[in-house]
């Protein structure tokens, strides 16, 4: 039986972030991943799954030494954000220069983030990367947790962290319920070329059927995320490229001219969820294993990175000489108290935006267009909104400062 200080189930972006943060504390870490990730290939086309990385997440990666690797692979900074409503003239524009910042964030492929983090993680002598490996059983005992792998191998640790996504096996084996709300929508994603340059701007247009985002990429193209009702998304996926390009141009109001080319598309169901508990004795959940939200503000991955950084902060105070208990429930509850409120608030805010902007009733259309216009003119309010979205204000874990 192999013994560790912490076993992390899930070596994706959030699990790798946590593993690296805890390794830097001198902990003995095991990271379990079911499938070996495909190495990043700079000659390959952009991946369809990207994240809008906030300044807070950037600082986490900088502290962990992974940020230079992300920039060296492929990252696309954006300086502006423009949001408008398709049913009126309300709009709001954010500019990094107004904040004295070099940019508002970076659009980075998920596989680039994971690849750069794993490069640093595998360089740590006190980390065991167990892949391919799958969790079969989990037993929580008074002095530790015992994990049994599908191949019969056993591991033991004071703390097991589930970073294994929305269908978390750790959450299931720990008997933690999850409240899930399907939004009746899918996110259609693709990479597109446009007639006019994207101007280093993240664009988002709110349609009655769901928001449409154009995220700028370094090669001049845009990564699109089109949140559409299930029937509409199914129709979009069934179209040939030429018709999809026409529909996309119309939906975007031809803000960047015609859609010149479209990559292969993919679609994924949208849902919000919250685990009934983020922690149990010797168990903690982070990222999508604990919560998921609507992607309209692009905050899902950033919330997961804040989970990882906060849990690392909580565990940092535990002595590494055996005198402390990394899996003590009272200790882990500190992590849950810090993160649950922020995650629930973010989920409800996104659901509120979806309800407000996904409705063509005249009073709501007037309300949202008026609100966008007023906020755009209210400098201090607008600046605080974007500073919070960037992670420049509010309570933050030490790695994010």
N, C-alpha and C positions, 0 to 999 in steps of 0.2 A: 504493500500500500504506500502510495506517495503522499507526503504531507506538505501542505503549503499554508501560508498565512491567509491568502484569499484565493478562491477559485472563481473566475469570471466565465460564465457560459455565454458565448457570443463574442466573436472577434471582429465585428463590424466597426463602424466609425466610433460609436459611443463606447463600446466595450474596449476597443484599442486605446481610446483616450484615457479611460479609467485605469487600465492596466499599466500604461506608461506613467501616469501620475503616481500610482501606488508603488511601482518599481523604483521611482525616484526617491521614495521614502525609505527604501531599503527592505521592503517586504518581499517575501518569496511568493511569486504570483504564478498561477497557471491560467492560461486562456484557452478555452475549448471552442473550436469552430468546426462545423459540420463539413464545410467544403473549402478547399484551398482557393483563395481569391485569385482571379485572373490578373497577372501582373500588368501594370500600366504600360501601354505601348504608345509612344508619342506619334507614331505613324498612323495609328488608328483614328477613326472619326470620333467626334465627341460622343460621350455616353449620353443616353436620354435622361438619366436621373442626375440632376444637379441640385445644389443647395446654395442659397444666398447666405453666405457666411458673414455674421455680424462682427463688429469690432471686439465684442466680448469673447467670441469664439476664437477670433484671430489671436487675441492675447493669450488664451489658453494654449493654443498651438505654439505660440512663440515661447512661452515658459517651458514647454515640453520639448522644444528643439525640432518640432516637425514642420513649422511654418516655411522655412527656406526650401524644404523638399517639395512642398505644395507649389510654391512659386516657380521652382525650377521645372516642375512637370507641366502644369497648365492651370492658370488662374486668370480670371477676367475682372479687374476692378471696375466699378461703376461710380460715376460722379454725381449722377442725378437720378431722381425717381419722379415719374409723372403718373398720376392716377386720375381717371375721369370716368363719368357716368354716361352710358350710351343713351340714356333717356332724357338728357338735359344738357345744360352747359356748365354744370358744376365740375371743378377740377382743382387739383392741388399739386404743387411742384416743390420738390425738395432739392437743394443744391448743397453739395459738400462745402463750397466756399463760404456759405453763410454761417457754417459751424466752425470754420477754420480747420477743417479736416481734409486730408489728401483725397479721400473718397468716402463713399457711404458704406462700402462693403465689397465683397468679391463673390462672383459666381464661379463655383468650383464643382467639377464632377465628383460624385460620391466616391467613385473608384479611385480618384486622385487623392482624396482625403484619406481614405483607408490605406492606400498604398504607402503614402508618406508616413502615416502613423505606425504601420507595421514595420517599416524599415527601421524606425527608431526603437520600437518595442523589441524586435528580434536582436538588437545590439545590446540589450541589457542582459547581464549574466544571470540575474536572479528571476528571469521570466522563462517559463516553459510553454511553448506554443504546441498545443496538442491538436493536430489536424491531419486527416479527417477524424473526427470523434463526435459521438452523439451520446447524450445523457439518457440513461435508461431508468435509473431510480435515484431517489434522494431521501436520505434519512436524517432527521434532525435529532440530535442527542444533547444531553446536558452540557457536555464539554466540547461539542463540535458537530459538524455536519459531514456525512459520509455520502459520496457520490459514486454510483456504479455506472460505468460506461457500457455501451452496447456490446463491446468486445470482452466484457467481464473485468476490465481494469478498474481498480478502486482508488479513489482519491479522498483525502480528508483535509478539512480546514475549519477554522473557527467561523469563517464567513463565506457564504456563496452569494454571488451577485448575478442576477438574471439580466443580461444585456442582449437577449436573444429574440428581440422583436415583438411585434404585435401578437403573434401566436406563441408566446413564451412557454417553453417546456418547464422552466423553473417555476414560473407562476402557477402552472397547472399542477405540478408535483407538490408545491407548497400549499395547495388548496386555497389559493387566493382568487376570489371571484373578480370579474371585470364587468363594468357597465359599459356597453357598447351601443352607440347610436349610428346606424347607417344613414348617410345623408341623401341616398338616392341619386348620387352623382358619381361620375368617374372623371379622373384627370387624364386627358389626352395629351401626350407629350411627343415632341418631335424637335428636330433642328431645322431651321428654315433660313434661307437667304432672302433679303428684301431689296427692293429697288433703291431705296435711300439708306444711308448709314444710320446705325442705331444711336450714334452720338453718346456712347458710354452711358446710356440711360436705361434704367429698368422701367418698363412701361406696363401699366395695368389698366384695362378697361373693364368696368363692371357692366355685364349684360344681364337681362332678366333671367336668363338660363344659367348664369354662373360667371365668375370672373375669368378673364383671359389675360395672361401675363406673357410679355416678350422680355426675356432676360438676355442682356448683351454678352456675347462671347468674343474672345480676343481675336478670332479670325474674321470678324465682321458680321458673322451670322448671329442668329438669336435662338436660344432655347425657349420653346413655348410650353406653357402649361395652360390648357384650356379645360376648366372645370365646367362640365355640362351634365344636365340631367341624363339619366341612364339611356333613355330612348334616343336622345340627341347624340350622345357619345357613341352609341352603337352605329348610328347612321354615319357619323363622321369617320369611324374606323372602316366602314364598308366602301367609302368613296375611293375613286382612283386619285392619283396625286394631283392631276390638273383640277379636278372639281374641288378637292380639299383645299388647294391653294386659293381658289376663287372664294370659297366660303370663308376661309380664314381672313382673307383681305377685307371682305365685307364686314365681318364681325369685329375686326380691328379698326374699322373706319378708314382703312388705307393710310393710316398715320405715317407709315414708312413706305408708302407707294405699293406697288404690286409685290406679291409673293413670287419670287423668282424660282426657287427650288424648295423641295420638301424631302426630308430624310424618311426612312421607314418610321412608322408611328407605333406607339404602345399606349395602353390605357390601364389604369388601375382604379379599383373602387375606393371611394372616399368615406371615411368614418371617423367619429370622435370616440375616444374611450378613456376611462379612468379605472385603474385597479382599485379594488376596495381597500387595499392597504399597500403601501409601498414597501413596508418592512414587516417581518416576523422575526422571532428569535433566530439568529444566524442566517437570515435571508434578507436581501435587499434587491429591489428592482430599479432599473434606470432606463431612460429613453423610452422607446416604443413598448417595451415590456410593461412600463408603468402607465403610459399615456400616449394617445395620438390626438392630433388636431387637424382641422381643415387646412390645406396648404395655401390659402389665399394670401397670407402675409409672409409665407416662407419661413416660419419660426420653428417648425417641428424639430429639425436637427439641432438648432441652437439651444432649444430647451433641453434636449438630451445631453449636450455638452455641458450645460450648466448643472444638470443632475450629477454628472461624473465629477466635475470640479468640486461641487458641494460635498459629495460623499467623501472625496479625498480629503477635504478640509476637516470633516468630522473625524475621520480615522487618523489624521495626522497627530492628534493629541494622545493617541494610545501608545504606550511604551512598546518598543520592539523586543524587549528582553523576556517576554512571557508573563510580565506582571499585569498586563492589561488584557481585556477580552474584546477583540475586534467585532465579535458577533453579538455582544450584549444588546438586548432589545432596547433598553433605555438610551443607549448610545445611538443606535440606528434611528430611533424615533426623532432625534435631533435633525437628522437628514430629512426625514419625511415632513416634519413641521416646517422646515425651511423651504422645501420645494413644492409641496402639494398646492399651497395657496396660489403661487405664481402660475403653476401649470393649469389649474382649474380656471383661474381668471383668464388666461390666454385662450383656453378652449371655448369658454363662454363668450368671450369677446369675438372670436372668429365666427361662432354660430350666430351672434347678434349681427355682425356684418353681413353674413350670408342671408339672413332674414330680411335685413333692411335693403340690401342691394339686389337681392334676387326676387323682387316683387315689383310689378308694374302698376300698382295702385297709385293714383294721382297724388294723394296726400303724402305717401312715403317717397315718391319720386321728388316732390317739392322739398321734403325734409332733407333728403340726402344731398341733393344738389345745392341747397342753401347751406347746409353744414359744410360741405367741401369748400364752397366759395368763401364762407366766413373764416374757416380755419386757415385757408390759404393767405388771407389778409391779416390774420392775427399772428404776427411774428413770434412772440414768446411761446404761445401755445403750440404752434407748428414746430418750433425748434425743440421743445420738450418732447413732443411726440416722436420725432425722429431720433433724438438722443436716447430715449428709452428703447426704441426699436434696435438701435445700434449697440445697446448695452453700455452706454456711457454714463448712465445715471441709475439710481436705485441701488438696492442691495445686491452685491455681487460677491462670489467666492474669491479667495485670494488669487487664484490662477487667472481670473478674468479681469484683474485690475491692472 
